[in-house]
């Protein structure tokens, strides 16, 4: 621009022809170029061309305007290309890969040509913790068998270690299948693969599809999935489970739903105890409830086993057919069967070391139910020969009932002795000092009407699970096992008032008070 201005000044000083003006301007441009020693290939050409352009282009504003227009067009094209790539990637996430060459682990897998995905959904209190700790400890053997395990293992008493990557992977799966309520709400009307609502599942799908494409079978375990499937009160009953979306996402897999069950007469007392037993996360069970002479610290009062008021977790409320507090194995079985999934059903009580059958329900799952686990089954047998134990065992609530009653009666000073300290002291006195068990306390047991109701409901539960396999022989065996449990006083609660009438216990509480 400067050169062209100089050329214009030279031209204005001499009244010559237009041709002469242009010639002198050109000479002036050449002189300027020669003094600055420009690149001969570009600079001289550029300066002469600029002089011939229209006048508005010679201004800085004009040049900026042109650059802005070109940049805007480039950005628009970039976004268009990005949208196409995202759409293609989104479709790729949802579209199953060619599965013709997947590794076959059994005859069924050969027929489908798909990798196996085992979804262990529980329900809770059916040996889930024991199964998860076992699978976590056998990761190397599972890998040899072509399987990858995704599940919990960070429980106290579980010797298996889980690295950060495995924990993060489990969180992605558990979030997608259990606790992603907003996502589930978006997916309730999901009807086709290109629906953008599925994008909230992308982290889960990316991980799952990576295993599918690498020909790896997967076992996922989270018993909380049963609560979400059954839509119990603490798992957003108002949001339906996204079954249709899940089936479309899993269409490249041979899906097996693993459900472990136990008789309802044994399951319900275990659920009741689990809900009210002391644990690190239950802070209100560490504080005194109050009442009578006991200090009120805002604690929780544990309901009696057969208390039916208030909608609390008791055996009485869980016996109701329309209860939504907790899932039952039969309910989960029926919900999964309605979706036409293959179901692996395992009887926890039949395959347990305490029964007449050899082996355990863990062995039944690994060595018989899930196909192709030869290395894993062999390693399991070696473990079983060395040790045998249970994870997350039931803890009786008797000691808490006695402690609360003693505090309310003034035999324990809640300001000096915590609720947790009192429970442990009572348990130590009963078991270690006296050599007795919790059921050696005076007990309150259910009457005949309640016992009959429990048995009838349990039989109906078995009929729903077993279908045509349920017959008179199984029914009589069920009744026999139930009578054994009743004789062991598993359905009884401690009579705390009678305990406090015992003079030896009163002396114990006086010493504890000091």
C-alpha angles and dihedrals in degrees: 000000000000091000092051091049090053090050090052092052092052090050094050092057095061123051096220134134125292090249091054091049092053091046093051091046089052091050090049090052091049091050092051091047092050094051092052093046095225128189101281093213097058118008101061091045091050095050095049092047092051091056091055095049120097114278097251092059089059091067125087091235091056093051092048090050092053092047091050092051092049092048092050091052091050093050091049090053091047093054091048091054091045092053090052092049092048091050091050092047091047091052090047091055091056100038115086115235123239102287099184093109100044118136111265116220099174143358093276091052091051089054095051099035089215133116116254122253114191113195110195103198099174119193102231119262093034099104096282095142092050092049093047094049090048095050092045090054091051099051093122093051091046089053090054088053092051096256133122121204122217115180151092123306104146095105127129109260092026108120095194115102124219122202125218094261092055092047092050091049091052091050091055092051095042092047093051096044102033121014106025093104097161090051092048089052090054091048097051091096095036109143110156141031096249094057107127091217089080090069090087086069096051098109089051093045094047091055094043094047091049089061091044092052092047091053093244123148116223136212115196120186128188120137090198087074087078091058090052094045091050090042094225118189097270093048102061105272089191094066116070120226111259097239097154093051091048093051092051092048091048097045090110091059138076095232123204121182111212114207123177117198140183131189112288092233087062097035099056098054088048091052091048092051093045092054094052107030116112116261136159093264097049100083096168090062088060093058129071115258096211129219127137111011095338122112114249110233096162094263128154125259111221111228121233116263095253099033107133104187130091098027093266128156101274133133089250094057094041090056091066113105095223097046117135098186097097138005120249122211092244092052092051091046092053094047093051093044090054087062091054095241121153106253128210104203118193126185106220095196096047093052100045131114092240093061129074093263120090119241128021140269088260089059090047091055099044101036101034115014103044110056125231101020098131098138092041093050092050092051090048091055089053091052093048090053091055102043144355128197148133130252122216096012121193116267119207116240093212095101093054092050090052093046094051092046091049091051092049089050092053095247090116124046104221091198091062103031123045122224091247092050091050093051092051093046092052092047092049092049093049100042108025103029101033097028093228135126132236092262091058089076118094103279141206111216131188121263127246094267093056092044090053092048091053092050095046092049091048092051091050089050091054092049090055091051102042103034111179092006090068110095140154094274092055090045093055091047089051091054092048093053090047092054090052090054092049090051089054088058092237090148096052131100128209118266095227094180091058091048090056090053089063109101094215091056092048090055089049092054092048089055090047090050091057 
